Amino acid sequence: MRKSLLLLAAAFMSFGAQAKVRLHHLVSDNMVLQCSSEARLWGWDTPGKTVRVSTSWSKDVVTARAAKDGSWEVRVRTPKPSFTPLTITFDDGEQTTIKGVLSGEVWVCAGQSNMEMPVHGFDGCPVEGYNDAVIDAANFSGVRYAKIPSRMSMSPEQDADTRWTVVSPSTVRRASATGYFFGRLLSKSLGVPVGLIEANKGGTRVESWLSQENLKANTDEKLDKQSIDAIKTDYYRPLVWGNGTFSPIEKYTVKGIIYYQGCSNVGYHMDDYARRLGLLVTQWRKAFACGDIPFYFVEIAPYWYDDADGTNAAVLREQQYKASKLIKNCGFIGNNDGAYAWEMKQIHPSQKRKVGERLAYRALTDTYGVKGLISKNPTFESLTVNGNEVIVKLSNTDGGIYPLYGIQGFEVAGADGKFHRAAARYDWHDGIIVSSEKVAVPRAVRYCFRNFMLGNARNQGGLPLIPFRATVK
């Protein structure tokens, strides 16, 4: 005990002797500040010390006094977006200046491996268009990313060993592919810098990111260390990934969150997924203290899940769509066409540019008010039965569905509940007309409601129809 106290005292003496402010790792060179906001800046110093913060864009100086635990925090008013480099100086008697700072739009890239997957891909899992992305990266030095190391912790971490990386042909390969293609299109469309904070971990479940408070109140997860450690597949563990990988960023001022997760919840509490995802979004919004920031998330791609014709993944997608209706300021990005036929057993499909840009279309439309884009996927609205045909009405067609004939992915069932592949065509007045010669009196219809089933129905913007199932009432 005495040895521990001596070590603690020595640590405080060493920190005090340095007499220099320590900043959170995200508050560093090349950072992107959320523009036109009251951005939080924070760090640690000797308890009781005063930290003065000044910026190159304002004459104002803000101050904070380090608390008993050494922590301090200030808010600074940030300028309009610009590619002009800025500086911020922190002075506690000795100055620390960070350089190359930009004011722009900051987004969090959260989820599991399909968000984590870098532009270069994983081993045996390429990203389509890699070389083009590398060449084009020379035009996007205003896009920066910071990857938070994926780690577990039983309690919330305050900092993470990370740094901001300026996108270039030599650095883009390590950026989240989905995140980068999202950020690149935002930067190009809005003419602003974009910062991407990557806080994700492959294989994680929604429970992996929920707080102890949420998990205790709303789930049956066992949260003692022995029970958590007993889960051999560590990325399935609840609580610890949020504490270790997401908690360190929760003071950063951000514009919104993009999220790609759900594969690991297929077959695991998936009937409650919509509610749990809603809890997570509320938790994160409260932590960021930026209001109901936008949350845009991706439908899990087609994958066989040990049985291509099974429906567990379809049920999870249904829960995702349900979540999009429950969560405020939220958008669901259709991805039924996000895998090729030969990727049936590939959990990391290669078409990440498509996913990232669809996320950007939604953000540009709903968050930034850009006009003219088609950003919402067509969705099921209603059905009627006319003889042996089911007539399906859709929302968000934006003027039509294509192809007119040969629509793939529909199935119908009669009173026996057995589904059969169906022919489908589009009629601009009535909707999609579906029928099967094996079903004389249809009682139910569904679209791509299997683990791996590729449909081809799209709206005028080329966005795919969200999978669904419906019965005659």
Phi and psi in degrees as a GROMACS rama.xvg file:
@    title "Ramachandran Plot"
@    xaxis  label "Phi"
@    yaxis  label "Psi"
@TYPE xy
-63.1103  -37.4257  ARG-2
-63.4783  -39.9366  LYS-3
-64.5039  -41.466  SER-4
-64.4232  -39.4283  LEU-5
-64.8259  -41.6262  LEU-6
-63.6625  -41.0319  LEU-7
-63.8792  -43.4901  LEU-8
-63.2146  -40.2553  ALA-9
-63.763  -38.8414  ALA-10
-62.6485  -45.2484  ALA-11
-63.8248  -39.5738  PHE-12
-63.8414  -40.9489  MET-13
-64.5551  -43.6484  SER-14
-64.0813  -42.0115  PHE-15
-66.0529  -34.6232  GLY-16
-67.7564  -30.3011  ALA-17
-67.1156  -32.5576  GLN-18
48.5653  41.4387  ALA-19
-139.709  135.554  LYS-20
-61.8056  143.518  VAL-21
-111.214  126.673  ARG-22
-98.9358  151.12  LEU-23
-57.8761  146.597  HIS-24
-60.6455  -27.1277  HIS-25
-75.4793  -19.9298  LEU-26
-91.4188  85.2114  VAL-27
-156.975  176.919  SER-28
-52.2396  141.355  ASP-29
70.5198  12.6125  ASN-30
-66.9537  156.314  MET-31
-110.732  121.209  VAL-32
-88.2758  143.892  LEU-33
-66.8322  120.402  GLN-34
-69.334  156.035  CYS-35
48.7895  47.7743  SER-36
-142.304  175.511  SER-37
-98.0046  90.8519  GLU-38
-82.8174  138.869  ALA-39
-85.2957  134.139  ARG-40
-124.908  140.724  LEU-41
-156.81  166.045  TRP-42
-179.231  -150.811  GLY-43
-141.261  154.465  TRP-44
-158.574  -179.542  ASP-45
-62.0106  130.667  THR-46
-49.6678  132.383  PRO-47
90.8792  -14.3145  GLY-48
-70.4321  147.062  LYS-49
-97.8994  131.376  THR-50
-111.705  124.789  VAL-51
-104.342  130.344  ARG-52
-118.779  122.968  VAL-53
-127.662  154.312  SER-54
-128.937  158.699  THR-55
-75.4442  -13.3306  SER-56
-103.454  0.406745  TRP-57
-149.102  151.005  SER-58
-84.049  -10.795  LYS-59
-68.9214  143.719  ASP-60
-123.732  128.514  VAL-61
-112.111  150.729  VAL-62
-129.539  156.618  THR-63
-148.508  151.293  ALA-64
-110.078  131.581  ARG-65
-63.9999  132.566  ALA-66
-75.0927  -176.678  ALA-67
-60.2076  -31.5021  LYS-68
-88.8449  4.96101  ASP-69
90.5757  -8.0161  GLY-70
-79.1315  148.869  SER-71
-147.23  160.495  TRP-72
-154.871  141.544  GLU-73
-133.273  165.906  VAL-74
-122.455  134.404  ARG-75
-123.871  142.869  VAL-76
-78.025  122.249  ARG-77
-94.5851  153.375  THR-78
-80.4112  178.291  PRO-79
-62.8132  159.946  LYS-80
-62.8831  141.238  PRO-81
-163.015  150.671  SER-82
-90.4566  4.50251  PHE-83
-75.7917  122.469  THR-84
-63.0532  141.469  PRO-85
-120.053  166.667  LEU-86
-130.806  154.31  THR-87
-133.782  132.614  ILE-88
-115.702  133.044  THR-89
-114.744  127.367  PHE-90
-132.171  114.298  ASP-91
-116.912  24.2216  ASP-92
114.65  -23.01  GLY-93
-134.358  132.57  GLU-94
-88.5634  142.408  GLN-95
-127.394  124.061  THR-96
-119.511  131.093  THR-97
-104.5  144.271  ILE-98
-125.635  169.138  LYS-99
69.789  20.7468  GLY-100
-75.574  139.261  VAL-101
-120.564  152.857  LEU-102
-106.348  122.132  SER-103
-161.941  -144.574  GLY-104
-110.731  129.63  GLU-105
-115.466  126.34  VAL-106
-128.441  144.529  TRP-107
-93.4187  135.977  VAL-108
-109.998  101.259  CYS-109
-116.256  163.252  ALA-110
131.061  -149.117  GLY-111
-114.018  -148.656  GLN-112
-65.9661  -27.8898  SER-113
-73.5625  -14.6639  ASN-114
-90.9694  -35.5823  MET-115
-69.8502  -30.8293  GLU-116
-50.2296  120.301  MET-117
-78.8564  168.659  PRO-118
-56.7596  -34.1387  VAL-119
-75.27  -12.5148  HIS-120
84.1854  178.347  GLY-121
-99.2658  169.935  PHE-122
-57.685  123.203  ASP-123
75.5096  3.49161  GLY-124
-131.155  87.0586  CYS-125
-76.363  161.437  PRO-126
-106.471  125.281  VAL-127
-62.1636  132.58  GLU-128
83.6061  22.6176  GLY-129
-56.7366  -52.0165  TYR-130
-60.3889  -40.3648  ASN-131
-61.669  -39.7733  ASP-132
-65.0266  -38.3588  ALA-133
-65.3085  -47.1416  VAL-134
-62.5189  -43.3343  ILE-135
-70.6399  -21.2656  ASP-136
-60.2342  -22.5155  ALA-137
-61.5603  -20.8143  ALA-138
-92.5031  2.153  ASN-139
-131.689  47.612  PHE-140
-69.0491  -12.6456  SER-141
-79.5598  -4.31461  GLY-142
-97.9233  127.498  VAL-143
-128.336  153.259  ARG-144
-137.641  150.77  TYR-145
-130.434  116.188  ALA-146
-91.5388  119.897  LYS-147
-81.844  124.225  ILE-148
-56.991  133.91  PRO-149
-77.6396  114.671  SER-150
-148.377  158.869  ARG-151
-102.035  150.883  MET-152
-156.489  140.445  SER-153
-76.1068  -18.1204  MET-154
-130.405  157.319  SER-155
-62.4989  127.574  PRO-156
-82.5675  150.846  GLU-157
-99.6388  -21.7028  GLN-158
-144.789  166.337  ASP-159
-145.901  146.04  ALA-160
-80.6886  87.8293  ASP-161
-138.847  173.68  THR-162
-155.82  159.391  ARG-163
-82.2506  132.941  TRP-164
-113.717  127.806  THR-165
-79.5831  128.015  VAL-166
-65.9837  133.901  VAL-167
-156.271  171.347  SER-168
-57.1978  -27.7431  PRO-169
-89.4401  -13.8531  SER-170
-113.499  -17.6412  THR-171
-64.9606  -25.4631  VAL-172
-58.5128  -26.9153  ARG-173
-93.7979  -7.48535  ARG-174
-74.0042  149.798  ALA-175
-54.0367  127.27  SER-176
-65.3297  -49.667  ALA-177
-59.0966  -45.3617  THR-178
-64.0215  -44.0289  GLY-179
-65.0193  -46.3722  TYR-180
-64.649  -31.7355  PHE-181
-64.5161  -52.6368  PHE-182
-65.9394  -37.2024  GLY-183
-61.2749  -44.828  ARG-184
-69.6365  -36.713  LEU-185
-60.4768  -47.6532  LEU-186
-62.3937  -42.9762  SER-187
-65.5296  -43.5317  LYS-188
-73.7076  -40.4962  SER-189
-93.3537  -16.8801  LEU-190
68.2544  40.9406  GLY-191
-135.725  159.018  VAL-192
-66.4529  153.931  PRO-193
-135.226  131.191  VAL-194
-109.564  133.999  GLY-195
-119.245  118.39  LEU-196
-102.146  112.455  ILE-197
-95.0052  103.281  GLU-198
-121.727  90.2982  ALA-199
-151.51  168.093  ASN-200
-156.452  128.387  LYS-201
-59.7712  139.059  GLY-202
84.671  -6.39353  GLY-203
-74.1197  151.214  THR-204
-97.6366  168.393  ARG-205
-60.761  -32.1839  VAL-206
-66.815  -22.0262  GLU-207
-65.9875  -21.778  SER-208
-108.641  -11.0725  TRP-209
-72.0196  147.263  LEU-210
-74.6591  164.946  SER-211
-58.8003  -40.6718  GLN-212
-61.0494  -46.2088  GLU-213
-66.6045  -43.7238  ASN-214
-64.7178  -41.237  LEU-215
-65.104  -41.4097  LYS-216
-80.9936  -24.6822  ALA-217
-128.09  -0.295026  ASN-218
-138.495  174.764  THR-219
-106.396  18.6544  ASP-220
-64.7913  137.756  GLU-221
-85.5661  126.089  LYS-222
-113.155  4.21228  LEU-223
-72.9443  153.216  ASP-224
-59.4176  -37.5742  LYS-225
-63.2853  -42.1389  GLN-226
-68.9164  -39.8073  SER-227
-66.6443  -44.2211  ILE-228
-64.9304  -23.7036  ASP-229
-72.9059  -15.0668  ALA-230
-77.6241  103.668  ILE-231
-62.0196  -39.2846  LYS-232
-80.0333  98.7645  THR-233
-62.0005  -31.685  ASP-234
-72.9194  -7.57061  TYR-235
-86.058  -8.38494  TYR-236
-66.6719  136.626  ARG-237
-75.8191  162.089  PRO-238
72.5683  -51.169  LEU-239
-69.9938  -29.0225  VAL-240
-74.962  -36.2833  TRP-241
-63.6619  -43.4673  GLY-242
-62.8966  -41.3435  ASN-243
-89.2078  -27.581  GLY-244
-114.23  -27.9653  THR-245
-104.732  -38.0171  PHE-246
-53.5284  -36.7595  SER-247
-61.6617  -17.7675  PRO-248
-103.264  -1.22247  ILE-249
-72.5529  -7.04486  GLU-250
-92.8738  -9.76419  LYS-251
-71.1294  140.637  TYR-252
-84.8767  119.287  THR-253
-128.01  163.949  VAL-254
-88.0637  -39.4761  LYS-255
-173.33  -175.256  GLY-256
-130.258  134.471  ILE-257
-112.016  145.685  ILE-258
-144.224  130.702  TYR-259
-134.821  100.981  TYR-260
-159.837  159.142  GLN-261
143.483  -25.0687  GLY-262
-55.9252  -41.9739  CYS-263
-76.7077  -8.59222  SER-264
-93.8022  -1.58155  ASN-265
-64.6598  116.643  VAL-266
85.2537  1.53741  GLY-267
-127.663  104.992  TYR-268
48.4467  32.9385  HIS-269
-71.789  -23.26  MET-270
-69.0618  -13.5833  ASP-271
-111.96  9.76858  ASP-272
-61.3009  -43.2027  TYR-273
-58.7028  -45.2775  ALA-274
-65.383  -42.4823  ARG-275
-68.0847  -37.6366  ARG-276
-64.5305  -39.0433  LEU-277
-60.9819  -39.6322  GLY-278
-62.0583  -40.763  LEU-279
-65.3913  -44.1301  LEU-280
-61.7608  -43.5275  VAL-281
-61.099  -42.0645  THR-282
-59.8576  -48.3545  GLN-283
-67.0566  -42.2353  TRP-284
-62.1987  -39.3015  ARG-285
-63.2792  -42.573  LYS-286
-65.9759  -42.4497  ALA-287
-72.0168  -22.3933  PHE-288
54.5407  39.633  ALA-289
-118.048  19.3949  CYS-290
83.279  -162.865  GLY-291
-81.5123  70.1906  ASP-292
-61.5593  150.586  ILE-293
-60.6744  144.487  PRO-294
-132.503  112.598  PHE-295
-117.773  128.958  TYR-296
-136.176  161.719  PHE-297
-108.589  135.294  VAL-298
-63.9998  134.838  GLU-299
-63.4571  139.948  ILE-300
-74.1174  159.717  ALA-301
-57.2995  136.895  PRO-302
-159.667  150.938  TYR-303
-74.2055  -30.0445  TRP-304
46.8658  45.3344  TYR-305
70.094  -3.54647  ASP-306
-161.462  99.377  ASP-307
-57.6737  -32.535  ALA-308
-89.6342  -0.411061  ASP-309
-68.5609  173.129  GLY-310
-124.395  5.84783  THR-311
-57.5938  -45.5666  ASN-312
-65.3407  -34.3069  ALA-313
-64.5291  -37.99  ALA-314
-65.798  -39.4854  VAL-315
-63.7975  -42.1597  LEU-316
-61.4589  -38.8844  ARG-317
-61.3261  -40.2463  GLU-318
-65.8398  -37.3274  GLN-319
-61.2411  -45.5602  GLN-320
-62.5384  -40.16  TYR-321
-60.1604  -42.4729  LYS-322
-59.8495  -37.8135  ALA-323
-64.308  -22.5971  SER-324
-88.279  -20.3203  LYS-325
-90.4021  -29.0298  LEU-326
-92.7864  131.739  ILE-327
-68.226  153.558  LYS-328
46.2733  56.6777  ASN-329
-134.203  150.308  CYS-330
-139.711  138.507  GLY-331
-107.234  126.51  PHE-332
-102.124  113.039  ILE-333
-64.5116  142.184  GLY-334
-145.615  23.2916  ASN-335
-63.5989  -24.5431  ASN-336
-98.375  18.2622  ASP-337
-85.5884  4.69732  GLY-338
-132.664  148.938  ALA-339
-86.8135  161.12  TYR-340
-57.3523  -36.7764  ALA-341
-76.5006  -1.79284  TRP-342
-101.085  20.2656  GLU-343
-53.6194  -37.0966  MET-344
-105.753  23.2267  LYS-345
-111.227  106.955  GLN-346
-72.0207  -14.8673  ILE-347
-116.398  78.0695  HIS-348
-62.8577  155.538  PRO-349
-84.2146  -14.73  SER-350
-85.4631  66.3261  GLN-351
-81.2155  -26.2687  LYS-352
-62.9012  -42.5829  ARG-353
-57.1784  -44.328  LYS-354
-66.0166  -49.8157  VAL-355
-60.9645  -40.8027  GLY-356
-72.7701  -32.6916  GLU-357
-66.6422  -37.4197  ARG-358
-60.3036  -41.7163  LEU-359
-66.4169  -39.5062  ALA-360
-56.8379  -42.7824  TYR-361
-68.2561  -41.9363  ARG-362
-65.0276  -43.3003  ALA-363
-60.8316  -40.0873  LEU-364
-74.3204  -54.4149  THR-365
-85.3793  -32.7491  ASP-366
-94.6038  -39.398  THR-367
-106.613  -2.97995  TYR-368
71.3692  23.4635  GLY-369
-69.7502  131.631  VAL-370
-94.2733  154.572  LYS-371
95.3014  -19.223  GLY-372
-78.2576  148.127  LEU-373
-101.251  112.164  ILE-374
-122.863  -7.84958  SER-375
-105.601  138.665  LYS-376
-75.569  147.757  ASN-377
-64.1858  143.097  PRO-378
-136.696  157.678  THR-379
-65.4406  137.487  PHE-380
-116.992  -50.5824  GLU-381
-164.247  168.171  SER-382
-140.985  153.2  LEU-383
-136.228  156.313  THR-384
-112.931  131.526  VAL-385
-129.731  96.3759  ASN-386
66.5347  -121.994  GLY-387
-96.0623  12.2901  ASN-388
-112.378  143.167  GLU-389
-105.863  127.775  VAL-390
-106.186  116.615  ILE-391
-104.381  122.494  VAL-392
-94.858  140.507  LYS-393
-122.945  156.556  LEU-394
-103.995  161.443  SER-395
60.3484  39.0642  ASN-396
-81.9791  -21.5742  THR-397
53.7834  40.609  ASP-398
107.816  -5.73355  GLY-399
159.506  167.888  GLY-400
-122.043  141.18  ILE-401
-133.235  153.018  TYR-402
-74.461  160.583  PRO-403
-69.5375  -38.8146  LEU-404
-126.258  157.94  TYR-405
74.6557  29.7156  GLY-406
-68.1212  128.363  ILE-407
-107.013  150.024  GLN-408
113.791  -8.00595  GLY-409
-89.33  147.051  PHE-410
-138.02  149.55  GLU-411
-130.504  156.029  VAL-412
-135.91  150.028  ALA-413
-95.9605  -156.523  GLY-414
-64.101  -23.8222  ALA-415
-77.9106  -8.21283  ASP-416
78.0218  5.08552  GLY-417
-87.9422  126.214  LYS-418
-90.6865  141.517  PHE-419
-128.661  143.278  HIS-420
-56.5904  141.495  ARG-421
-127.983  151.962  ALA-422
-83.1667  145.991  ALA-423
-145.758  141.577  ALA-424
-140.059  159.477  ARG-425
-106.711  133.218  TYR-426
-119.385  122.601  ASP-427
-60.3465  -24.316  TRP-428
-91.7093  -45.7864  HIS-429
-87.9514  -40.1894  ASP-430
125.841  -152.681  GLY-431
-90.6334  126.041  ILE-432
-104.588  120.343  ILE-433
-121.233  137.149  VAL-434
-158.042  157.536  SER-435
-138.546  136.673  SER-436
-66.5884  -13.1069  GLU-437
-89.6968  -5.7284  LYS-438
-126.976  105.702  VAL-439
-76.5714  -38.2329  ALA-440
-126.982  94.4554  VAL-441
-65.502  138.395  PRO-442
-121.318  -12.3713  ARG-443
-154.472  154  ALA-444
-140.031  148.71  VAL-445
-149.117  159.314  ARG-446
-130.62  121.053  TYR-447
49.1834  38.9637  CYS-448
-94.1642  59.3468  PHE-449
-142.049  165.851  ARG-450
-57.8447  -49.0474  ASN-451
-129.853  105.119  PHE-452
-152.392  119.692  MET-453
-97.4527  120.266  LEU-454
-98.7239  174.438  GLY-455
-134.946  11.0676  ASN-456
-77.2954  127.071  ALA-457
-138.11  158.289  ARG-458
-90.5516  -173.606  ASN-459
-63.0163  -21.4842  GLN-460
-90.615  5.69587  GLY-461
77.7517  13.8481  GLY-462
-91.3306  136.043  LEU-463
-76.7047  150.588  PRO-464
-64.1468  132.306  LEU-465
-69.7726  129.91  ILE-466
-56.6299  147.111  PRO-467
-156.981  169.094  PHE-468
-139.399  146.125  ARG-469
-154.702  149.501  ALA-470
-121.295  158.531  THR-471
-73.2489  129.563  VAL-472
